[in-house]
Amino acid sequence: MASSSGVRREGGPGSPVTWKSAVVLLSVGAAMVWYVRVTRQEQEEVRDREKKKSVGMPAIGGPFELLDQDGKTVTQDDFLGKWLLLYFGFCHCPDICPDQLDKQAAIIDKVDERLKGKSLSAAPLQPLFLSVDPARDDVPAVKEYIEEFHPRLIGLTGSVEQVKSACKAFRIYFSSGQPDQDNDYIVDHSVVMYLLDPNGQFVAYYGQDRKVRDIVNDIYFKMEGFC
């Protein structure tokens, strides 16, 4: 029997809302809710990453002006576009610095091997040696010293003030010991390698005991994820 009210029942013939359209509407609504949640989560993850970059990373590095092994004045801007592996030491170091520079050379060669045939090779890994003994390590001394290690190694030195400024920017400690009767002395200093990205930003440090294989893997991982 027809309804005496004259009002169509929802879902009945001619109704604008059917069970199929209701399912579609519910599906669209669920999809929109899911999209909003995923988008919000992605935005939160991006904010977290940026926060970690700005808060989690120590303030290491900064402007410097030094002399390379050819006597040319260089600044941090001369190395933009390259990954840098930076070690601080001195030319009269009896054992630790040679060991670390040999390690640095091995790291460079192994990273070069990993980069062969890859687009990452557009941003090569440049080794740097910065002397913390400007009183003895002038340009000729640095030039002669670095020839023993890697052909791409660039040596840096400068005035006492320039070296102190660079070491302060990179939080490197150094202190010259008392000279002996031959006016020879040891310089106590931080033993660490720094990795800087092509924008000149500090991204990692490697202590004296880190193995070459571990450092190479970490550097390659950071290169691969760099954008």
C-alpha positions, 0 to 999 in steps of 0.5 A, spaced: 500 500 500 502 506 498 504 511 503 499 516 505 504 522 507 506 523 500 514 523 502 518 518 498 522 513 502 530 514 502 533 509 497 526 508 494 525 509 486 527 516 484 530 517 491 537 521 489 541 517 494 541 510 493 545 504 497 551 505 491 551 512 491 552 512 499 558 507 498 561 511 493 560 517 498 563 513 504 569 511 500 571 518 497 570 520 505 574 515 507 580 516 502 580 524 503 581 522 511 586 517 509 590 522 505 589 528 510 592 523 515 598 521 510 599 528 508 599 531 515 604 525 517 609 526 512 609 534 513 610 532 521 616 528 518 619 533 514 619 538 520 622 533 524 628 532 520 629 539 519 629 540 526 634 535 527 638 538 522 638 545 525 638 542 533 641 536 532 647 538 528 653 541 532 655 548 529 662 546 526 665 549 520 665 556 518 669 562 514 676 561 513 682 564 509 688 560 508 694 558 504 694 552 500 701 548 498 702 553 492 701 559 496 695 561 493 689 564 498 683 560 499 677 560 502 671 556 504 668 558 497 673 555 493 671 548 495 663 549 494 661 543 490 665 538 493 665 533 498 671 535 503 674 530 508 678 534 512 684 532 517 688 537 522 695 535 524 702 538 523 708 536 518 713 534 524 708 529 527 712 522 528 706 517 528 699 519 528 698 524 523 702 520 518 697 514 520 691 518 519 693 521 512 694 514 510 687 512 512 685 518 509 688 516 502 685 509 503 678 512 504 679 517 498 681 511 493 675 507 496 670 512 495 672 513 488 671 506 486 664 506 489 663 512 485 665 510 478 660 510 473 655 514 478 652 521 477 655 522 484 662 523 481 660 530 479 661 531 487 668 528 488 671 527 495 676 532 496 682 530 501 684 536 505 690 537 510 690 543 515 696 544 519 696 546 526 703 548 527 704 555 522 710 556 526 714 551 522 709 549 517 710 554 512 707 553 504 714 549 502 714 545 508 706 543 507 707 542 500 713 537 501 709 533 506 703 532 503 706 529 497 707 523 501 700 521 501 695 522 496 695 526 489 689 530 490 691 532 497 691 539 498 695 542 504 693 548 508 696 553 512 697 560 514 699 565 519 698 564 527 691 568 527 688 565 520 690 558 523 687 559 530 681 562 527 680 556 522 681 551 528 676 555 532 671 555 527 672 547 527 672 546 534 679 543 533 684 543 540 691 544 539 697 546 543 704 546 542 709 543 547 715 545 550 721 545 545 727 541 546 734 542 545 734 542 538 728 546 538 723 540 536 716 540 539 710 536 539 703 539 538 697 536 542 691 536 537 684 533 536 685 527 532 679 527 528 676 527 520 670 532 518 666 530 512 663 537 509 657 536 504 658 540 497 654 546 501 660 547 506 656 544 511 658 539 516 655 532 516 659 527 520 666 526 524 670 520 524 675 519 530 682 516 530 679 509 531 674 508 526 675 503 521 676 505 513 671 500 511 666 503 516 668 511 514 667 509 506 660 506 507 658 512 511 660 517 506 657 513 501 651 513 504 651 520 506 653 522 498 647 517 496 642 521 500 644 528 499 640 532 495 
